[in-house]
Amino acid sequence: MNPNMEFAIKTAQAYNAVCKPLCQELKLPQTAFDILMFLANNPDRRTASDIVEFRHIKANLVSMNVDRLVKEGYLERCAVAGDRRKTELLCTEKARPVIERGRAVQNAFFARLLTNTDEPTREAFFRTMEIIGKNLDDILKENA
């Protein structure tokens, strides 16, 4: 397997593994949890189409899981003023403790990824990621 692909797959598998106990406790599928956390962590991205575009979750799965999250009281749908075709998805008060626990799991996961690295290595890694991010932005602009 391509080492770059293997890294991405292992990262996703490890993340899902650390989220699994919380998802089981909350009786939420991983996809529903991912949608809730995406909306909580990206307040400028509030629509189902944002979830499809940025999280690469199929539209039918987004729809099904959003319906579940609305039904269970974690999300509410709100019409967008001036654009009746759009609906914003907003996290409710009921979602707050779930989001806090989810963020704790996410923070612990990302901290664990950096275990056994020293400060200069972490600094170099984050500088490299910033450069790669800018290069990706350039590629996207050039190919738009």
N, CA and C of each residue as an Amber inpcrd file, in Angstrom:
protein
   432
   0.8440000  -1.1780000   0.0000000   0.0000000   0.0000000   0.0000000
   0.8910000   1.2440000   0.0000000   0.4250000   2.2680000  -0.6780000
   1.1110000   3.5520000  -0.7150000   1.2570000   4.0700000   0.7210000
   2.4910000   4.4090000   1.1490000   2.6940000   4.8730000   2.5350000
   1.8570000   6.0960000   2.8930000   1.6640000   7.0190000   1.9390000
   0.8520000   8.2040000   2.2250000  -0.6050000   7.8160000   2.4620000
  -1.1040000   6.8890000   1.6550000  -2.4730000   6.4150000   1.8110000
  -2.6080000   5.6470000   3.1290000  -1.6210000   4.8400000   3.4390000
  -1.6510000   4.0630000   4.6780000  -1.7050000   4.9900000   5.8950000
  -0.9420000   6.0810000   5.8600000  -0.9390000   7.0530000   6.9510000
  -2.3300000   7.6410000   7.1480000  -2.9730000   8.0560000   6.0540000
  -4.3120000   8.6450000   6.1360000  -5.3240000   7.6270000   6.6710000
  -5.2410000   6.4030000   6.1970000  -6.1680000   5.3560000   6.6410000
  -5.9630000   5.0490000   8.1170000  -4.6970000   4.8950000   8.5340000
  -4.4090000   4.6150000   9.9480000  -4.8810000   5.7540000  10.8500000
  -4.6980000   6.9790000  10.3990000  -5.1390000   8.1310000  11.1930000
  -6.6470000   8.0740000  11.3980000  -7.3850000   7.8240000  10.3230000
  -8.8520000   7.7390000  10.4270000  -9.2700000   6.5720000  11.3040000
  -8.6210000   5.4350000  11.1590000  -8.9680000   4.2670000  11.9780000
  -8.6850000   4.5150000  13.4590000  -7.5430000   5.1320000  13.7500000
  -7.1890000   5.4130000  15.1430000  -8.1590000   6.4260000  15.7510000
  -8.5110000   7.4610000  14.9820000  -9.4630000   8.4630000  15.4700000
 -10.8100000   7.8020000  15.7690000 -11.2950000   6.9920000  14.8450000
 -12.5690000   6.3010000  15.0700000 -12.4940000   5.3970000  16.2940000
 -11.3440000   4.7490000  16.5040000 -11.1850000   3.8630000  17.6550000
 -11.2660000   4.6260000  18.9730000 -10.6720000   5.8190000  19.0320000
 -10.7280000   6.5750000  20.2890000 -12.0970000   7.2140000  20.5050000
 -12.8370000   7.4420000  19.4260000 -14.1930000   8.0010000  19.5440000
 -15.2280000   6.9340000  19.8810000 -14.9260000   5.6840000  19.5890000
 -15.9030000   4.6080000  19.7060000 -16.5470000   4.4960000  21.0940000
 -15.7810000   4.5390000  22.1890000 -16.4370000   4.4330000  23.5050000
 -17.4690000   5.5390000  23.7570000 -17.1370000   6.7750000  23.3890000
 -18.0770000   7.8760000  23.5850000 -19.2940000   7.6980000  22.6870000
 -19.0800000   7.3260000  21.4390000 -20.2040000   7.1020000  20.5190000
 -21.1180000   5.9970000  21.0350000 -20.5250000   4.9250000  21.5580000
 -21.3370000   3.8300000  22.0970000 -22.1230000   4.2900000  23.3160000
 -21.4660000   5.0370000  24.1930000 -22.1450000   5.5420000  25.3900000
 -23.3210000   6.4400000  25.0170000 -23.1210000   7.2930000  24.0140000
 -24.1600000   8.2330000  23.5960000 -25.1750000   7.6100000  22.6450000
 -24.8810000   6.3810000  22.2120000 -25.7210000   5.6870000  21.2240000
 -25.8300000   6.4990000  19.9330000 -24.6750000   7.0620000  19.5270000
 -24.5900000   7.8270000  18.2820000 -23.6540000   7.0950000  17.3220000
 -24.0630000   6.9460000  16.0690000 -23.1260000   6.4110000  15.0850000
 -21.9530000   7.3760000  14.9060000 -20.8070000   6.8550000  14.5060000
 -19.6270000   7.6940000  14.2940000 -19.9340000   8.8450000  13.3360000
 -20.6860000   8.5780000  12.2870000 -20.9910000   9.6310000  11.3090000
 -21.7980000  10.7590000  11.9410000 -22.7710000  10.4300000  12.7740000
 -23.5610000  11.4600000  13.4560000 -22.6530000  12.2760000  14.3930000
 -21.7870000  11.5970000  15.1050000 -20.8380000  12.2730000  15.9890000
 -19.9330000  13.1980000  15.1770000 -19.4280000  12.7070000  14.0480000
 -18.5510000  13.5140000  13.1970000 -19.2650000  14.7670000  12.6910000
 -20.5250000  14.6240000  12.3280000 -21.3100000  15.7690000  11.8480000
 -21.4910000  16.7830000  12.9700000 -21.8580000  16.3180000  14.1440000
 -22.0490000  17.2120000  15.2830000 -20.7520000  17.9590000  15.6110000
 -19.6420000  17.2520000  15.6280000 -18.3670000  17.8790000  15.9490000
 -17.9200000  18.8400000  14.8450000 -18.1810000  18.4930000  13.5950000
 -17.8520000  19.4010000  12.4950000 -18.5960000  20.7180000  12.6610000
 -19.8930000  20.6450000  12.9260000 -20.6870000  21.8650000  13.0880000
 -20.2250000  22.6660000  14.3010000 -19.8860000  21.9870000  15.3850000
 -19.4390000  22.6730000  16.5970000 -18.0770000  23.3380000  16.3930000
 -17.1990000  22.6710000  15.6710000 -15.8330000  23.1600000  15.4990000
 -15.6670000  24.1180000  14.3280000 -16.6880000  24.2500000  13.5070000
 -16.6210000  25.1140000  12.3200000 -17.8800000  25.9680000  12.2310000
 -18.0130000  26.9560000  13.1060000 -19.2550000  27.7310000  13.1510000
 -19.5600000  28.5020000  11.8670000 -18.5660000  28.6490000  11.0000000
 -18.8020000  29.3130000   9.7190000 -19.2870000  28.3330000   8.6490000
 -19.3670000  27.0680000   8.9850000 -19.8500000  26.0190000   8.0770000
 -21.0740000  25.3900000   8.7500000 -22.2710000  25.7820000   8.2830000
 -23.4870000  25.3950000   9.0100000 -24.5160000  24.6510000   8.1770000
 -24.1860000  24.2740000   6.9770000 -25.1980000  23.6260000   6.1390000
 -24.8120000  22.1850000   5.8360000 -25.8090000  21.4280000   5.4190000
 -25.5520000  20.0420000   5.0260000 -24.5800000  19.9920000   3.8520000
 -24.7000000  20.9380000   2.9290000 -23.7760000  20.9330000   1.7930000
 -22.3400000  21.2160000   2.2370000 -22.1630000  22.0130000   3.3030000
 -20.8220000  22.2210000   3.8570000 -20.2520000  20.9000000   4.3760000
 -21.0820000  20.1310000   5.0360000 -20.6400000  18.8420000   5.5810000
 -20.2290000  17.9140000   4.4340000 -21.0420000  17.8670000   3.4020000
 -20.7270000  17.0290000   2.2420000 -19.4040000  17.4790000   1.6160000
 -19.2640000  18.7900000   1.4220000 -18.0760000  19.3210000   0.7510000
 -16.8030000  19.1480000   1.5640000 -16.8490000  19.4870000   2.8480000
 -15.6300000  19.5250000   3.6400000 -15.3200000  18.2230000   4.3770000
 -16.3340000  17.4850000   4.7280000 -16.0960000  16.2110000   5.4300000
 -16.1510000  15.0130000   4.4860000 -16.5940000  15.2560000   3.2710000
 -16.6740000  14.1980000   2.2550000 -17.5280000  13.0260000   2.7220000
 -18.6360000  13.3640000   3.3270000 -19.6380000  12.3700000   3.7180000
 -20.7350000  12.4370000   2.6700000 -21.1760000  11.2960000   2.2010000
 -22.1990000  11.2620000   1.1610000 -23.4680000  11.9590000   1.6260000
 -24.1100000  12.6490000   0.6780000 -25.2790000  13.4740000   0.9870000
 -26.3820000  12.6820000   1.6760000 -26.6300000  11.4470000   1.2270000
 -27.6960000  10.6600000   1.8580000 -27.3600000  10.3240000   3.3110000
 -26.0790000  10.0980000   3.6090000 -25.6780000   9.8250000   4.9940000
 -25.7730000  11.0820000   5.8530000 -25.4350000  12.2270000   5.2640000
 -25.5770000  13.4950000   5.9880000 -27.0460000  13.7130000   6.3170000
 -27.8980000  13.5470000   5.3300000 -29.3300000  13.7660000   5.5280000
 -29.8860000  12.8590000   6.6220000 -29.5650000  11.5830000   6.5450000
 -30.0690000  10.6020000   7.5100000 -29.5780000  10.9320000   8.9300000
 -28.2880000  11.2570000   9.0580000 -27.7370000  11.5340000  10.3800000
 -28.1600000  12.8870000  10.9290000 -28.3340000  13.8800000  10.0680000
 -28.8590000  15.1720000  10.5220000 -30.2830000  14.9810000  11.0390000
 -31.0860000  14.2250000  10.3090000 -32.4510000  13.9390000  10.7740000
 -32.4290000  13.3340000  12.1680000 -31.5290000  12.3890000  12.3810000
 -31.4130000  11.7370000  13.6900000 -30.9960000  12.7430000  14.7650000
 -29.9960000  13.5700000  14.4550000 -29.5180000  14.5510000  15.4280000
 -30.5880000  15.5870000  15.7580000 -31.3940000  15.9610000  14.7720000
 -32.5140000  16.8810000  15.0180000 -33.5560000  16.1850000  15.8900000
 -33.9050000  14.9650000  15.5260000 -34.9240000  14.2100000  16.2700000
 -34.5090000  14.0000000  17.7290000 -33.2060000  13.7750000  17.9550000
 -32.7160000  13.5280000  19.3170000 -32.4070000  14.8200000  20.0680000
 -32.6000000  15.9770000  19.4060000 -32.4610000  17.2540000  20.0900000
 -31.0640000  17.8530000  20.1170000 -30.1270000  17.3020000  19.3390000
 -28.7640000  17.8280000  19.3130000 -28.5870000  18.9660000  18.3130000
 -29.4130000  18.9880000  17.2820000 -29.3550000  20.0320000  16.2520000
 -30.7390000  20.6030000  16.0380000 -30.7630000  21.8340000  15.5400000
 -32.0250000  22.3930000  15.0590000 -31.7660000  23.0080000  13.6900000
 -32.7940000  22.9700000  12.8760000 -32.7260000  23.5600000  11.5360000
 -33.2910000  24.9760000  11.6050000 -32.5910000  25.8980000  10.9580000
 -33.0550000  27.2880000  10.9110000 -32.9630000  27.7880000   9.4770000
 -34.0280000  28.4240000   9.0060000 -34.0310000  28.9960000   7.6650000
 -33.0220000  30.1310000   7.5900000 -32.3740000  30.2650000   6.4450000
 -31.4160000  31.3330000   6.2230000 -32.1680000  32.5290000   5.6480000
 -32.0760000  33.6460000   6.3350000 -32.7570000  34.8620000   5.8720000
 -32.2190000  35.2550000   4.5020000 -33.1210000  35.5020000   3.5800000
 -32.7230000  35.9350000   2.2580000 -32.4390000  34.8220000   1.2720000
 -32.4120000  33.5690000   1.7470000 -32.1920000  32.4450000   0.8330000
 -33.0150000  31.2660000   1.3210000 -34.2190000  31.1780000   0.8260000
 -35.1430000  30.1520000   1.3130000 -34.7220000  28.7380000   0.9370000
 -33.7230000  28.6080000   0.0520000 -33.2390000  27.2740000  -0.3200000
 -32.2790000  26.7070000   0.7110000 -31.7000000  27.5670000   1.5530000
 -30.6890000  27.1360000   2.5180000 -31.2770000  26.9820000   3.9100000
 -30.7510000  26.0010000   4.6030000 -31.1020000  25.7700000   5.9940000
 -29.8180000  25.6240000   6.7960000 -29.7060000  26.4020000   7.8540000
 -28.5530000  26.2730000   8.7460000 -28.8320000  25.1930000   9.7790000
 -27.7690000  24.5150000  10.1830000 -27.8500000  23.5060000  11.2270000
 -27.1260000  24.0510000  12.4480000 -27.8590000  24.2060000  13.5400000
 -27.2880000  24.7980000  14.7480000 -27.3110000  23.7980000  15.8920000
 -26.2190000  23.7500000  16.6280000 -26.1350000  22.8750000  17.7970000
 -27.0100000  23.4480000  18.9110000 -27.6700000  22.5750000  19.6310000
 -28.5580000  22.9810000  20.7180000 -27.8330000  22.9260000  22.0630000
 -28.5080000  23.3910000  23.0880000 -27.9630000  23.2890000  24.4500000
 -27.7370000  21.8240000  24.8320000 -28.6310000  20.9510000  24.3920000
 -28.4710000  19.5190000  24.6960000 -27.1580000  18.9860000  24.1410000
 -26.6940000  19.5610000  23.0410000 -25.4550000  19.0970000  22.4110000
 -24.2020000  19.5650000  23.1520000 -24.3230000  20.6150000  23.9500000
 -23.1450000  21.2130000  24.5940000 -22.2820000  20.2050000  25.3610000
 -22.8400000  19.3820000  26.2660000 -21.9660000  18.4410000  26.9780000
 -21.3520000  17.3870000  26.0520000 -22.0680000  17.0080000  25.0220000
 -21.5340000  16.0470000  24.0530000 -20.3600000  16.6790000  23.3150000
 -20.5110000  17.9260000  22.9170000 -19.4490000  18.6400000  22.2070000
 -18.2200000  18.7950000  23.1030000 -18.4450000  19.1470000  24.3630000
 -17.3180000  19.3000000  25.2950000 -16.5690000  17.9860000  25.4530000
 -17.2940000  16.9000000  25.6060000 -16.6440000  15.5910000  25.7300000
 -15.9770000  15.1900000  24.4170000 -16.6210000  15.5080000  23.3050000
 -16.0280000  15.2060000  22.0030000 -14.7380000  15.9690000  21.7810000
 -14.7270000  17.2310000  22.1730000 -13.4960000  18.0300000  22.0410000
 -12.3860000  17.4860000  22.9350000 -12.7450000  17.0050000  24.1100000
 -11.7410000  16.4030000  24.9900000 -11.1310000  15.1630000  24.3350000
 -11.9680000  14.3490000  23.7140000 -11.4780000  13.1660000  23.0030000
 -10.5800000  13.5980000  21.8430000 -11.0160000  14.5890000  21.0800000
 -10.2170000  15.0760000  19.9570000  -8.8680000  15.6260000  20.4250000
  -8.8850000  16.4280000  21.4830000  -7.6370000  17.0060000  21.9910000
  -6.6850000  15.9290000  22.4840000  -7.2140000  14.9400000  23.1820000
  -6.3760000  13.8370000  23.6660000  -5.7980000  13.0480000  22.4850000
  -6.6070000  12.8550000  21.4510000  -6.1410000  12.1320000  20.2740000
  -4.9820000  12.8780000  19.6120000  -5.1520000  14.1770000  19.3810000
  -4.0980000  14.9400000  18.7190000  -2.8490000  15.0400000  19.5940000
  -3.0170000  15.1330000  20.9030000  -1.8590000  15.1350000  21.7970000
  -1.1320000  13.7920000  21.7210000  -1.9000000  12.7220000  21.6570000
  -1.3110000  11.3710000  21.5690000  -0.5180000  11.1970000  20.2780000
  -0.9790000  11.8120000  19.1920000  -0.2470000  11.7200000  17.9280000
   1.1660000  12.2940000  18.0460000   1.3320000  13.2670000  18.9250000
   2.6230000  13.9290000  19.0580000   3.4760000  13.3680000  20.1940000
   2.9930000  12.3060000  20.8340000   3.7770000  11.6560000  21.8840000
   5.1190000  11.2160000  21.3000000   6.1550000  11.3090000  22.0900000
   7.5170000  10.9000000  21.7070000   8.1590000  11.8550000  20.6970000
   7.6210000  13.0700000  20.5770000   8.2870000  14.0830000  19.7570000
   8.7390000  15.2090000  20.6720000   9.8780000  15.7860000  20.3450000
  10.3560000  16.9180000  21.1380000   9.8610000  18.2250000  20.5110000
  10.0650000  19.3160000  21.2220000   9.5490000  20.6150000  20.7760000
  10.0820000  21.0170000  19.4040000  11.3940000  20.8920000  19.1420000
  11.8650000  21.2730000  17.7910000  11.2110000  20.4480000  16.6740000
  10.9700000  19.1850000  16.9370000  10.3240000  18.3300000  15.9380000
   8.8910000  18.7850000  15.7030000   8.1710000  19.0980000  16.7920000
   6.7940000  19.5770000  16.6520000   6.7550000  20.9080000  15.9070000
   7.6660000  21.8250000  16.2520000   7.7090000  23.1190000  15.5720000
   7.9710000  22.9440000  14.0810000   8.9180000  22.0670000  13.7470000
   9.2250000  21.8140000  12.3280000   8.0230000  21.1880000  11.6290000
   7.3490000  20.2840000  12.3060000   6.1640000  19.6420000  11.7260000
   5.0900000  20.6780000  11.4230000   4.7840000  21.5400000  12.3810000
   3.7320000  22.5340000  12.1790000   4.1310000  23.5730000  11.1310000
   5.4160000  23.9410000  11.0720000   5.8790000  24.8470000  10.0100000
   5.7090000  24.1760000   8.6500000   6.0670000  22.9070000   8.5720000
   5.9240000  22.1650000   7.3190000   4.4580000  22.0660000   6.9150000
   3.5720000  21.7940000   7.8720000   2.1440000  21.7120000   7.5670000
   1.6160000  23.0550000   7.0680000   2.1040000  24.1520000   7.6340000
   1.6850000  25.4790000   7.1870000   2.1210000  25.7130000   5.7390000
   3.3500000  25.3400000   5.4160000   3.8530000  25.4830000   4.0480000
   3.0440000  24.6140000   3.0900000   2.7850000  23.3810000   3.4810000
   1.9880000  22.4850000   2.6440000   0.5890000  23.0630000   2.4450000
   0.0090000  23.6180000   3.4980000  -1.3130000  24.2340000   3.3900000
  -1.3240000  25.3660000   2.3770000  -0.3050000  26.2080000   2.4070000
  -0.2110000  27.2990000   1.4330000  -0.0300000  26.7480000   0.0220000
   0.7850000  25.7080000  -0.1160000   0.9680000  25.0870000  -1.4300000
  -0.3490000  24.5080000  -1.9470000  -1.1170000  23.9020000  -1.0600000
  -2.4250000  23.3660000  -1.4590000  -3.3570000  24.4790000  -1.9070000
  -3.3430000  25.6120000  -1.1770000  -4.1670000  26.7630000  -1.5810000
  -3.7720000  27.2350000  -2.9820000  -2.4550000  27.2920000  -3.2510000
  -1.9900000  27.7130000  -4.5770000  -2.4620000  26.7450000  -5.6600000
  -2.3500000  25.4520000  -5.3830000  -2.7860000  24.4390000  -6.3530000
  -4.2800000  24.5950000  -6.6450000  -5.0610000  24.7970000  -5.5860000
  -6.4950000  24.9610000  -5.7780000  -6.8210000  26.2150000  -6.5950000
  -6.1260000  27.3190000  -6.3230000  -6.3480000  28.5520000  -7.0850000
  -5.9750000  28.3510000  -8.5550000  -4.8450000  27.6970000  -8.7830000
  -4.3720000  27.4820000 -10.1620000  -5.3050000  26.5840000 -10.9610000
  -6.0310000  25.7120000 -10.2840000  -6.8540000  24.7280000 -10.9690000
  -8.3430000  24.9820000 -10.7880000  -8.6920000  26.1870000 -10.3680000
 -10.1090000  26.5160000 -10.1610000 -10.8270000  26.7610000 -11.4670000
